[in-house]
Amino acid sequence: MYSQIAPLVLFAIAASFSPGPNNIVTSYTSFNFGFKKTIPTMLGVVIGWMTLVIFLQMGSGIIFKQFENLQITIKIFGSIYLFYMAYKLSFSKNISGKSSPKPITFINTFFFQFINPKAIIYALLAISMFVDVQNNYFRDSITLTAVFFFGAVGSQLTWCLIGKYLRKFATSKKFIKNFNYSMSFLLIVCVIMFYV
């Protein structure tokens, strides 16, 4: 594994920092509610993602190989949830016209990891490429988990700050609405990319 640290780090950077559901939701939440109210959103992503990675390393990858329909089911439900999130991002105003006072919660982002196709695919790929099940399973698992933890924290903070500092340029309701529409559109693109 030590000879594979550099490829693992590069893989983790690509997986963590590329635009995806988690990063888009974090940026959206930070843009609309500020850094402090985005902390639970980020914690949900990081803790949920790490729980997923550890869970998959403990052997559930075998389950996915044996039950291919389970992967398809997760992909479909994850896609439906992303469409729902895109709808919520686009129409983030209630009937009175005021912005919703509630950012996306820890629970939402934590449990989303288990139906997030991008997260599951990247985790399974990383485990299959970088964990030697026969010889150094424990060492490789710890290394992979640590690298992905730092990648997740770094990407969440980066996308949160992007959202926060874009807010400084939000001088009109139109800008805010367009930003929310853009985030919604990116989520829909993520769903489409799962099937291409």
FENMO-V708243 format. One record per residue. N is the residue number from 1. OMEGA is omega in whole degrees, 0 to 359 (NA if undefined). D_CENTER is the distance of its C-alpha to the mean C-alpha in whole Angstrom. Layout:
((N & OMEGA & D_CENTER) (N & OMEGA & D_CENTER))
//
This chain:
((1 & 185 & 25) (2 & 177 & 27) (3 & 182 & 28) (4 & 181 & 24) (5 & 181 & 23) (6 & 176 & 22) (7 & 179 & 21) (8 & 179 & 18) (9 & 179 & 17) (10 & 178 & 17) (11 & 180 & 15) (12 & 178 & 13) (13 & 180 & 13) (14 & 181 & 12) (15 & 188 & 9) (16 & 189 & 8) (17 & 180 & 9) (18 & 180 & 10) (19 & 179 & 9) (20 & 183 & 6) (21 & 182 & 5) (22 & 183 & 3) (23 & 180 & 6) (24 & 180 & 8) (25 & 179 & 8) (26 & 180 & 9) (27 & 178 & 11) (28 & 183 & 13) (29 & 179 & 13) (30 & 180 & 15) (31 & 186 & 17) (32 & 187 & 18) (33 & 179 & 19) (34 & 186 & 19) (35 & 186 & 17) (36 & 182 & 19) (37 & 177 & 17) (38 & 181 & 14) (39 & 177 & 14) (40 & 178 & 14) (41 & 181 & 10) (42 & 179 & 9) (43 & 177 & 11) (44 & 179 & 10) (45 & 185 & 6) (46 & 183 & 8) (47 & 178 & 11) (48 & 180 & 9) (49 & 180 & 8) (50 & 177 & 11) (51 & 178 & 13) (52 & 181 & 11) (53 & 181 & 12) (54 & 180 & 16) (55 & 180 & 16) (56 & 178 & 16) (57 & 182 & 18) (58 & 171 & 21) (59 & 181 & 22) (60 & 174 & 20) (61 & 177 & 19) (62 & 179 & 23) (63 & 180 & 22) (64 & 179 & 20) (65 & 182 & 23) (66 & 182 & 26) (67 & 183 & 24) (68 & 179 & 23) (69 & 179 & 23) (70 & 178 & 20) (71 & 179 & 18) (72 & 179 & 19) (73 & 179 & 19) (74 & 180 & 15) (75 & 181 & 14) (76 & 180 & 17) (77 & 177 & 15) (78 & 179 & 12) (79 & 179 & 13) (80 & 180 & 15) (81 & 179 & 13) (82 & 175 & 11) (83 & 177 & 15) (84 & 178 & 15) (85 & 178 & 13) (86 & 177 & 14) (87 & 180 & 17) (88 & 180 & 17) (89 & 182 & 15) (90 & 185 & 19) (91 & 185 & 21) (92 & 176 & 20) (93 & 178 & 24) (94 & 186 & 26) (95 & 182 & 29) (96 & 178 & 31) (97 & 179 & 29) (98 & 179 & 27) (99 & 178 & 24) (100 & 183 & 22) (101 & 186 & 22) (102 & 173 & 19) (103 & 178 & 16) (104 & 192 & 13) (105 & 175 & 13) (106 & 183 & 12) (107 & 180 & 13) (108 & 184 & 11) (109 & 179 & 8) (110 & 184 & 9) (111 & 178 & 11) (112 & 182 & 8) (113 & 185 & 7) (114 & 173 & 10) (115 & 180 & 10) (116 & 183 & 7) (117 & 181 & 10) (118 & 181 & 8) (119 & 182 & 6) (120 & 181 & 10) (121 & 180 & 12) (122 & 180 & 11) (123 & 180 & 12) (124 & 178 & 15) (125 & 182 & 16) (126 & 181 & 16) (127 & 181 & 18) (128 & 183 & 20) (129 & 192 & 21) (130 & 179 & 21) (131 & 178 & 22) (132 & 185 & 26) (133 & 185 & 26) (134 & 191 & 30) (135 & 188 & 31) (136 & 186 & 28) (137 & 185 & 26) (138 & 180 & 25) (139 & 181 & 25) (140 & 179 & 23) (141 & 179 & 20) (142 & 181 & 21) (143 & 180 & 20) (144 & 180 & 17) (145 & 180 & 16) (146 & 180 & 17) (147 & 180 & 16) (148 & 177 & 12) (149 & 180 & 13) (150 & 176 & 14) (151 & 181 & 11) (152 & 179 & 9) (153 & 180 & 11) (154 & 182 & 12) (155 & 180 & 9) (156 & 178 & 9) (157 & 180 & 12) (158 & 182 & 13) (159 & 176 & 11) (160 & 180 & 12) (161 & 175 & 16) (162 & 179 & 15) (163 & 182 & 15) (164 & 184 & 18) (165 & 172 & 20) (166 & 180 & 20) (167 & 179 & 21) (168 & 180 & 25) (169 & 182 & 25) (170 & 183 & 25) (171 & 181 & 29) (172 & 177 & 29) (173 & 180 & 27) (174 & 179 & 27) (175 & 181 & 25) (176 & 180 & 22) (177 & 179 & 23) (178 & 177 & 22) (179 & 180 & 19) (180 & 176 & 17) (181 & 180 & 19) (182 & 178 & 17) (183 & 178 & 14) (184 & 180 & 14) (185 & 180 & 16) (186 & 176 & 13) (187 & 179 & 11) (188 & 177 & 14) (189 & 178 & 14) (190 & 180 & 11) (191 & 181 & 13) (192 & 181 & 16) (193 & 178 & 15) (194 & 186 & 14) (195 & 181 & 18) (196 & NA & 19))
//
